[in-house]
Amino acid sequence: MEFTIQDKIAIITMDDGKANVVSPDFIVTMNDCLDKAEAEGAGAVLLMGREGMFSAGFDLKVFQQGAEAGIAMVAGGMELSIRLFSFPMPVVAACTGHGIAMGAFLLMSCDTRIGTEGDFKLTLPETRIHMDLPKPMVTLSRARLAVAHLSRAAIQSEIYDPIQAVAAGFLDEVTSADRIQARALAVASELAELPQQNYAANKLLVRQPVLDVMKAELVEFKSSVNFG
């Protein structure tokens, strides 16, 4: 993961050369990058994937290490989602390819999501892969996905291409692969010009009811598995 500041935009680039999996190390590094964005007085955050891949979700190898490791990773991912959804500055996502499972939840946690044209998948595959959705992520989905697509996306694990994903609510717009970085930077720069104190306050005013539920559900999740 790379962190740079460009014209007051904190650019966080995810690139593990593979699927940009959300692992424990990923979560720690992402939080460190968000800390840097705040400490260095950035005006907005731009979260980018590598060409062809935003994120394919949680690191399945961690689940193979046992229940405790898997539960800790999922809890960390939900905490990261809550932090992004309530972050006190604009957060723009450049979805440079596939956004699957936790990768799709990361998209939903960002303020403005710009996708790439192409044969890419955006999906919540949990039903297809015999998994239950964590309650905080269901609450996030209700807040960000279009009502007409909620059952199709969250229950039936429908697979969307980037154009379809705009109607569903995973993305806000789609552009070409050669323009996505410039477009995402332009959007982030425009949002960074807004009064940051008011942006942060109004984000919380709009999202506080959802955040309160997500936080309570996260506490319930941790308590149900005796996780500290």
C-alpha positions as a Markdown table, in Angstrom:
| # | Residue | x | y | z |
|---|---|---|---|---|
| 1 | Met | 0.0 | 0.0 | 0.0 |
| 2 | Glu | 1.4 | 3.4 | -1.0 |
| 3 | Phe | 0.6 | 6.8 | 0.6 |
| 4 | Thr | 1.3 | 10.1 | -1.2 |
| 5 | Ile | 0.0 | 13.6 | -0.9 |
| 6 | Gln | -0.7 | 15.5 | -4.1 |
| 7 | Asp | -2.2 | 19.0 | -4.0 |
| 8 | Lys | -3.7 | 18.3 | -0.5 |
| 9 | Ile | -5.2 | 15.0 | -1.7 |
| 10 | Ala | -4.1 | 11.9 | 0.3 |
| 11 | Ile | -3.8 | 9.2 | -2.3 |
| 12 | Ile | -3.8 | 5.6 | -0.9 |
| 13 | Thr | -3.0 | 3.1 | -3.5 |
| 14 | Met | -3.7 | -0.6 | -2.9 |
| 15 | Asp | -1.5 | -2.9 | -4.9 |
| 16 | Asp | -0.4 | -6.3 | -3.6 |
| 17 | Gly | 0.1 | -7.5 | -7.1 |
| 18 | Lys | -2.8 | -9.9 | -6.8 |
| 19 | Ala | -6.3 | -9.5 | -5.4 |
| 20 | Asn | -5.7 | -6.6 | -2.9 |
| 21 | Val | -7.0 | -8.8 | -0.1 |
| 22 | Val | -8.2 | -7.2 | 3.1 |
| 23 | Ser | -5.9 | -8.9 | 5.6 |
| 24 | Pro | -4.9 | -7.9 | 9.2 |
| 25 | Asp | -1.8 | -6.2 | 7.8 |
| 26 | Phe | -4.0 | -4.4 | 5.2 |
| 27 | Ile | -6.3 | -3.1 | 7.9 |
| 28 | Val | -3.4 | -1.8 | 10.1 |
| 29 | Thr | -1.7 | -0.1 | 7.1 |
| 30 | Met | -4.9 | 1.4 | 5.9 |
| 31 | Asn | -5.6 | 2.9 | 9.3 |
| 32 | Asp | -2.0 | 4.2 | 9.4 |
| 33 | Cys | -2.6 | 5.9 | 6.1 |
| 34 | Leu | -5.8 | 7.5 | 7.3 |
| 35 | Asp | -4.0 | 8.7 | 10.4 |
| 36 | Lys | -1.4 | 10.3 | 8.1 |
| 37 | Ala | -4.1 | 12.0 | 6.0 |
| 38 | Glu | -5.4 | 13.6 | 9.2 |
| 39 | Ala | -2.0 | 14.5 | 10.6 |
| 40 | Glu | -0.8 | 16.1 | 7.4 |
| 41 | Gly | -3.9 | 18.2 | 6.9 |
| 42 | Ala | -5.2 | 16.6 | 3.7 |
| 43 | Gly | -8.3 | 18.0 | 2.2 |
| 44 | Ala | -9.6 | 14.7 | 0.9 |
| 45 | Val | -8.7 | 11.1 | 0.6 |
| 46 | Leu | -8.5 | 9.1 | -2.7 |
| 47 | Leu | -8.5 | 5.3 | -2.3 |
| 48 | Met | -7.3 | 3.5 | -5.4 |
| 49 | Gly | -6.8 | 0.0 | -6.5 |
| 50 | Arg | -4.4 | -1.3 | -9.1 |
| 51 | Glu | -5.3 | -1.8 | -12.7 |
| 52 | Gly | -8.0 | -4.4 | -13.0 |
| 53 | Met | -8.5 | -4.8 | -9.2 |
| 54 | Phe | -10.0 | -2.7 | -6.4 |
| 55 | Ser | -10.2 | -5.5 | -3.8 |
| 56 | Ala | -11.5 | -9.1 | -3.8 |
| 57 | Gly | -12.3 | -9.0 | -0.1 |
| 58 | Phe | -11.0 | -10.7 | 3.0 |
| 59 | Asp | -7.8 | -12.8 | 2.9 |
| 60 | Leu | -9.2 | -16.4 | 2.8 |
| 61 | Lys | -5.8 | -17.7 | 4.1 |
| 62 | Val | -6.5 | -16.0 | 7.4 |
| 63 | Phe | -9.8 | -17.9 | 7.8 |
| 64 | Gln | -7.8 | -21.1 | 7.4 |
| 65 | Gln | -5.7 | -20.2 | 10.5 |
| 66 | Gly | -8.7 | -20.7 | 12.7 |
| 67 | Ala | -11.8 | -19.1 | 14.0 |
| 68 | Glu | -10.1 | -16.6 | 16.3 |
| 69 | Ala | -7.9 | -15.2 | 13.5 |
| 70 | Gly | -10.8 | -15.0 | 11.1 |
| 71 | Ile | -13.1 | -13.3 | 13.6 |
| 72 | Ala | -10.4 | -10.7 | 14.5 |
| 73 | Met | -9.9 | -9.9 | 10.8 |
| 74 | Val | -13.6 | -9.5 | 10.1 |
| 75 | Ala | -14.0 | -7.3 | 13.2 |
| 76 | Gly | -11.1 | -5.2 | 12.0 |
| 77 | Gly | -12.7 | -4.9 | 8.6 |
| 78 | Met | -16.0 | -3.7 | 10.0 |
| 79 | Glu | -14.2 | -1.1 | 12.2 |
| 80 | Leu | -12.3 | 0.1 | 9.1 |
| 81 | Ser | -15.6 | 0.4 | 7.2 |
| 82 | Ile | -17.1 | 2.4 | 10.1 |
| 83 | Arg | -14.1 | 4.7 | 10.1 |
| 84 | Leu | -14.2 | 5.4 | 6.4 |
| 85 | Phe | -18.0 | 6.0 | 6.5 |
| 86 | Ser | -17.5 | 8.6 | 9.3 |
| 87 | Phe | -14.2 | 10.0 | 8.2 |
| 88 | Pro | -14.1 | 13.8 | 8.7 |
| 89 | Met | -13.0 | 14.6 | 5.2 |
| 90 | Pro | -14.2 | 13.5 | 1.7 |
| 91 | Val | -13.3 | 10.0 | 0.8 |
| 92 | Val | -13.3 | 9.2 | -3.0 |
| 93 | Ala | -12.8 | 5.6 | -4.3 |
| 94 | Ala | -11.3 | 4.9 | -7.7 |
| 95 | Cys | -12.6 | 1.4 | -8.3 |
| 96 | Thr | -10.1 | 0.3 | -10.9 |
| 97 | Gly | -11.5 | -3.2 | -11.5 |
| 98 | His | -13.2 | -5.9 | -9.4 |
| 99 | Gly | -14.9 | -5.0 | -6.1 |
| 100 | Ile | -15.9 | -8.2 | -4.3 |
| 101 | Ala | -17.2 | -9.0 | -0.8 |
| 102 | Met | -15.3 | -6.7 | 1.6 |
| 103 | Gly | -14.0 | -4.9 | -1.4 |
| 104 | Ala | -17.5 | -3.9 | -2.2 |
| 105 | Phe | -18.1 | -2.9 | 1.4 |
| 106 | Leu | -15.1 | -0.6 | 1.2 |
| 107 | Leu | -16.6 | 1.0 | -1.8 |
| 108 | Met | -19.9 | 1.5 | 0.0 |
| 109 | Ser | -18.0 | 3.1 | 2.9 |
| 110 | Cys | -16.6 | 5.8 | 0.7 |
| 111 | Asp | -18.4 | 9.1 | -0.2 |
| 112 | Thr | -18.0 | 9.1 | -4.0 |
| 113 | Arg | -17.2 | 5.9 | -5.9 |
| 114 | Ile | -15.9 | 6.1 | -9.5 |
| 115 | Gly | -15.6 | 2.8 | -11.4 |
| 116 | Thr | -13.8 | 1.6 | -14.5 |
| 117 | Glu | -15.4 | 0.5 | -17.7 |
| 118 | Gly | -14.7 | -3.1 | -18.5 |
| 119 | Asp | -15.5 | -6.7 | -17.7 |
| 120 | Phe | -15.3 | -6.4 | -14.0 |
| 121 | Lys | -17.5 | -7.8 | -11.2 |
| 122 | Leu | -19.0 | -6.0 | -8.2 |
| 123 | Thr | -20.8 | -8.4 | -5.9 |
| 124 | Leu | -21.6 | -9.5 | -2.4 |
| 125 | Pro | -21.0 | -13.3 | -2.8 |
| 126 | Glu | -21.7 | -14.3 | 0.7 |
| 127 | Thr | -24.8 | -16.3 | 0.0 |
| 128 | Arg | -23.1 | -18.1 | -2.9 |
| 129 | Ile | -20.1 | -19.1 | -0.7 |
| 130 | His | -22.2 | -20.3 | 2.3 |
| 131 | Met | -21.5 | -17.3 | 4.5 |
| 132 | Asp | -23.8 | -15.0 | 6.6 |
| 133 | Leu | -23.4 | -11.3 | 6.1 |
| 134 | Pro | -22.2 | -9.4 | 9.2 |
| 135 | Lys | -25.0 | -7.2 | 10.6 |
| 136 | Pro | -23.0 | -4.0 | 10.4 |
| 137 | Met | -22.4 | -4.6 | 6.7 |
| 138 | Val | -26.1 | -5.3 | 6.1 |
| 139 | Thr | -26.9 | -1.9 | 7.8 |
| 140 | Leu | -24.3 | -0.3 | 5.5 |
| 141 | Ser | -25.8 | -2.0 | 2.5 |
| 142 | Arg | -29.3 | -0.7 | 3.4 |
| 143 | Ala | -27.9 | 2.8 | 3.6 |
| 144 | Arg | -25.9 | 2.8 | 0.3 |
| 145 | Leu | -27.6 | 0.3 | -2.1 |
| 146 | Ala | -30.8 | 1.2 | -4.1 |
| 147 | Val | -33.9 | -0.3 | -2.5 |
| 148 | Ala | -34.7 | -2.2 | -5.7 |
| 149 | His | -31.3 | -3.9 | -5.7 |
| 150 | Leu | -30.9 | -4.7 | -2.0 |
| 151 | Ser | -32.4 | -8.2 | -2.1 |
| 152 | Arg | -30.7 | -8.9 | -5.4 |
| 153 | Ala | -27.3 | -7.8 | -4.2 |
| 154 | Ala | -27.3 | -8.8 | -0.5 |
| 155 | Ile | -29.4 | -11.9 | -0.5 |
| 156 | Gln | -29.2 | -13.3 | -4.1 |
| 157 | Ser | -25.5 | -12.4 | -4.6 |
| 158 | Glu | -26.2 | -10.9 | -8.0 |
| 159 | Ile | -23.0 | -10.1 | -10.0 |
| 160 | Tyr | -23.0 | -6.5 | -11.4 |
| 161 | Asp | -20.8 | -5.1 | -14.1 |
| 162 | Pro | -19.6 | -1.5 | -13.5 |
| 163 | Ile | -22.5 | 0.1 | -15.4 |
| 164 | Gln | -25.1 | -2.0 | -13.6 |
| 165 | Ala | -23.3 | -1.2 | -10.3 |
| 166 | Val | -24.2 | 2.5 | -10.7 |
| 167 | Ala | -27.9 | 1.7 | -10.7 |
| 168 | Ala | -27.4 | -0.8 | -7.8 |
| 169 | Gly | -25.5 | 1.8 | -5.6 |
| 170 | Phe | -22.1 | 0.3 | -5.5 |
| 171 | Leu | -20.7 | 3.1 | -7.7 |
| 172 | Asp | -21.7 | 6.7 | -8.5 |
| 173 | Glu | -20.2 | 6.9 | -12.0 |
| 174 | Val | -18.1 | 5.0 | -14.5 |
| 175 | Thr | -15.3 | 6.2 | -16.8 |
| 176 | Ser | -12.6 | 4.7 | -19.0 |
| 177 | Ala | -9.5 | 3.0 | -17.5 |
| 178 | Asp | -7.3 | 5.7 | -18.9 |
| 179 | Arg | -9.3 | 8.5 | -17.3 |
| 180 | Ile | -10.2 | 7.1 | -13.9 |
| 181 | Gln | -7.3 | 8.4 | -11.9 |
| 182 | Ala | -7.6 | 11.9 | -13.4 |
| 183 | Arg | -11.4 | 11.9 | -12.9 |
| 184 | Ala | -11.1 | 10.6 | -9.3 |
| 185 | Leu | -8.4 | 13.3 | -8.5 |
| 186 | Ala | -10.7 | 16.0 | -10.0 |
| 187 | Val | -13.6 | 14.9 | -7.9 |
| 188 | Ala | -11.4 | 14.7 | -4.8 |
| 189 | Ser | -10.0 | 18.1 | -5.5 |
| 190 | Glu | -13.4 | 19.6 | -5.9 |
| 191 | Leu | -14.7 | 18.1 | -2.7 |
| 192 | Ala | -11.5 | 19.2 | -0.8 |
| 193 | Glu | -12.5 | 22.8 | -1.6 |
| 194 | Leu | -15.6 | 22.5 | 0.6 |
| 195 | Pro | -15.4 | 23.8 | 4.2 |
| 196 | Gln | -14.0 | 20.7 | 6.0 |
| 197 | Gln | -15.5 | 21.4 | 9.3 |
| 198 | Asn | -19.0 | 21.7 | 7.8 |
| 199 | Tyr | -18.4 | 18.7 | 5.6 |
| 200 | Ala | -17.5 | 16.6 | 8.6 |
| 201 | Ala | -20.4 | 17.8 | 10.7 |
| 202 | Asn | -22.9 | 17.3 | 8.0 |
| 203 | Lys | -21.6 | 13.8 | 7.2 |
| 204 | Leu | -22.2 | 12.8 | 10.8 |
| 205 | Leu | -25.6 | 14.5 | 10.9 |
| 206 | Val | -26.7 | 12.5 | 7.8 |
| 207 | Arg | -25.0 | 9.2 | 8.7 |
| 208 | Gln | -25.2 | 9.2 | 12.5 |
| 209 | Pro | -28.3 | 7.0 | 12.7 |
| 210 | Val | -26.6 | 4.4 | 10.5 |
| 211 | Leu | -23.3 | 4.7 | 12.3 |
| 212 | Asp | -25.0 | 4.2 | 15.7 |
| 213 | Val | -26.6 | 1.0 | 14.5 |
| 214 | Met | -23.4 | -0.3 | 12.9 |
| 215 | Lys | -21.4 | 0.4 | 16.1 |
| 216 | Ala | -23.9 | -1.3 | 18.3 |
| 217 | Glu | -24.0 | -4.3 | 15.9 |
| 218 | Leu | -20.2 | -4.5 | 16.0 |
| 219 | Val | -20.3 | -4.6 | 19.8 |
| 220 | Glu | -22.9 | -7.4 | 19.6 |
| 221 | Phe | -20.7 | -9.3 | 17.1 |
| 222 | Lys | -17.7 | -9.1 | 19.4 |
| 223 | Ser | -19.7 | -10.1 | 22.4 |
| 224 | Ser | -21.2 | -13.0 | 20.7 |
| 225 | Val | -17.8 | -14.5 | 19.9 |
| 226 | Asn | -16.2 | -13.4 | 23.2 |
| 227 | Phe | -13.9 | -11.1 | 21.2 |
| 228 | Gly | -12.2 | -8.3 | 23.1 |
